Amino acid sequence: MKKVNLKGLDLTAYLETLDNGLDVIFVPFDNKSNYHISYATRFGSEITNFIPDGEKKACKVPDGIAHFLEHKMFEQESGEDPFTYFSQSGTGANASTSYNSTQYICYGTKNFLDNLRYLIRFVNAPYYTDSNVEKEKGIIAEELKMYADLPDVQLESRLRQNVYHVHPRRVDIGGTIEEINKITKEDLYLCYNNFYSPDHMFLLVVGKFPMEDAMKVIHKELDSRENKAGAVISKIKEKKTVRKKEDSFTGNIQVPKIGLGLKIAISDLGEYDELELDLYLTMLSTMLFGSSSLFREEARSNKLLNSFYMEWDNIEDYKTFLVLASTNDPKNLIKKLKEELANHKLEEAVFQRMKKVWIANEVKMADYIDSTVNNIYDDMIRYHKVIPNKVDIIRKMNMKTLEKIVSNIDFNNISVVTMSPQDEVL
């Protein structure tokens, strides 16, 4: 295995790529007693159009199929429930689907090798039948109805629909009831065979575990697994502009909510390494709207905010800054947000302070298994590699580059959504 020191973090990663393309990442923590295993594929809800391996014609699978497939992986032909297997040894297990990935995890302190072996085997053993697919549709339909009733889900969903014209991120990760009712076992096997393939996947193990024995298990279980990574994902031609600049609707809420999306074309920003660009854009949003920003201080003192959440949405050609907030004064909050974006005052002292905070946070998070898992997992999905020198990259960030990137952003390319209580007139 290749040994990689994670600079400035007092951690070492061990990397190996199997002959079939599967990436294996080990990060040992000798001072801990627990471990975390993540077996992941770069197949999420946004992949619905692709040319299957060995085919020439593109196909369209139903929205929500990645999430549906994740559910069905826990139904084994033997009838054994993976959750029951893990719980019998006091081991936790879970799975999750995002827009761009699906992962299966287990974590605990005991039976590491048995759990590693079992996790690999059940994820590598799909079992779909007409009857078990039909049964799952009702279960997932109830799940979708439950989430659809959540105000924050409604707000984010409406905002995404107004930011994007055609990109699949307009659609919730779970899809729609109409779409999931179209799913067949053939659709599931098609997606599984094309994207649960070694070259699309990686195995991440962090914590205290016997590395040599773990690698033996991985080679035994996965060396013979065939790579079918010939699927070609269809390129999506998303427009630069937001689809709709303003929108409003009512919901079952007591306090109004607002959503804001700033859509940025990557091609407008100049030539930058993807990680570097992500860091500078995150720096921009943190300086303007972070917990210690002047905007947040004023909003708190003026009782303008009840809650505030922000994130960056990354797709192939665009980066979108999303804000979701709860406020008693939606019009004023929207006005303040737009003013802050339009003025985007950036101070050198704040920039340097945030760099120090980021570096300190990176060092602090390296003491925790779950934080290390999240960081490396995100890097493997976003950049397809472990980043060994993130602290150095942050340290080298400079104000001049930030200002240059910011100067190329169209801060008017914004979509705003207002959600009001049902008894209010919009």
Rosetta blueprint (number, residue, H / E / L):
1 M L
2 K E
3 K E
4 V E
5 N E
6 L E
7 K L
8 G L
9 L L
10 D L
11 L E
12 T E
13 A E
14 Y E
15 L E
16 E E
17 T E
18 L L
19 D L
20 N L
21 G L
22 L L
23 D E
24 V E
25 I E
26 F E
27 V E
28 P E
29 F L
30 D L
31 N L
32 K L
33 S L
34 N L
35 Y E
36 H E
37 I E
38 S E
39 Y E
40 A E
41 T E
42 R L
43 F L
44 G L
45 S L
46 E L
47 I L
48 T L
49 N E
50 F E
51 I E
52 P L
53 D L
54 G L
55 E L
56 K L
57 K L
58 A L
59 C E
60 K E
61 V L
62 P L
63 D L
64 G L
65 I H
66 A H
67 H H
68 F H
69 L H
70 E H
71 H H
72 K H
73 M L
74 F L
75 E L
76 Q L
77 E L
78 S L
79 G L
80 E L
81 D L
82 P H
83 F H
84 T H
85 Y H
86 F H
87 S H
88 Q L
89 S L
90 G L
91 T L
92 G E
93 A E
94 N E
95 A E
96 S E
97 T E
98 S L
99 Y L
100 N L
101 S L
102 T E
103 Q E
104 Y E
105 I E
106 C E
107 Y E
108 G E
109 T L
110 K L
111 N L
112 F H
113 L H
114 D H
115 N H
116 L H
117 R H
118 Y H
119 L H
120 I H
121 R H
122 F H
123 V H
124 N L
125 A L
126 P L
127 Y L
128 Y L
129 T L
130 D H
131 S H
132 N H
133 V H
134 E H
135 K H
136 E H
137 K H
138 G H
139 I H
140 I H
141 A H
142 E H
143 E H
144 L H
145 K H
146 M H
147 Y H
148 A H
149 D L
150 L L
151 P H
152 D H
153 V H
154 Q H
155 L H
156 E H
157 S H
158 R H
159 L H
160 R H
161 Q H
162 N H
163 V H
164 Y L
165 H L
166 V L
167 H L
168 P H
169 R H
170 R H
171 V L
172 D L
173 I L
174 G L
175 G L
176 T L
177 I H
178 E H
179 E H
180 I H
181 N L
182 K L
183 I L
184 T L
185 K H
186 E H
187 D H
188 L H
189 Y H
190 L H
191 C H
192 Y H
193 N H
194 N H
195 F H
196 Y L
197 S L
198 P H
199 D H
200 H H
201 M E
202 F E
203 L E
204 L E
205 V E
206 V E
207 G E
208 K L
209 F L
210 P L
211 M H
212 E H
213 D H
214 A H
215 M H
216 K H
217 V H
218 I H
219 H H
220 K H
221 E H
222 L H
223 D L
224 S L
225 R L
226 E L
227 N L
228 K L
229 A L
230 G L
231 A L
232 V E
233 I E
234 S L
235 K L
236 I L
237 K L
238 E L
239 K L
240 K L
241 T L
242 V L
243 R L
244 K L
245 K L
246 E E
247 D E
248 S E
249 F E
250 T E
251 G E
252 N L
253 I L
254 Q L
255 V L
256 P L
257 K E
258 I E
259 G E
260 L E
261 G E
262 L E
263 K E
264 I E
265 A E
266 I H
267 S H
268 D H
269 L L
270 G L
271 E L
272 Y L
273 D L
274 E H
275 L H
276 E H
277 L H
278 D H
279 L H
280 Y H
281 L H
282 T H
283 M H
284 L H
285 S H
286 T H
287 M H
288 L H
289 F H
290 G L
291 S L
292 S L
293 S L
294 L H
295 F H
296 R H
297 E H
298 E H
299 A H
300 R H
301 S H
302 N L
303 K L
304 L L
305 L L
306 N L
307 S E
308 F E
309 Y E
310 M E
311 E E
312 W E
313 D E
314 N E
315 I L
316 E L
317 D L
318 Y E
319 K E
320 T E
321 F E
322 L E
323 V E
324 L E
325 A E
326 S E
327 T L
328 N L
329 D L
330 P H
331 K H
332 N H
333 L H
334 I H
335 K H
336 K H
337 L H
338 K H
339 E H
340 E H
341 L H
342 A H
343 N H
344 H L
345 K L
346 L L
347 E L
348 E H
349 A H
350 V H
351 F H
352 Q H
353 R H
354 M H
355 K H
356 K H
357 V H
358 W H
359 I H
360 A H
361 N H
362 E H
363 V H
364 K H
365 M H
366 A L
367 D L
368 Y L
369 I H
370 D H
371 S H
372 T H
373 V H
374 N H
375 N H
376 I H
377 Y H
378 D H
379 D H
380 M H
381 I H
382 R H
383 Y L
384 H L
385 K L
386 V L
387 I L
388 P L
389 N L
390 K H
391 V H
392 D H
393 I H
394 I H
395 R H
396 K L
397 M L
398 N L
399 M H
400 K H
401 T H
402 L H
403 E H
404 K H
405 I H
406 V H
407 S H
408 N L
409 I L
410 D L
411 F L
412 N L
413 N L
414 I E
415 S E
416 V E
417 V E
418 T E
419 M E
420 S E
421 P E
422 Q L
423 D L
424 E L
425 V L
426 L L
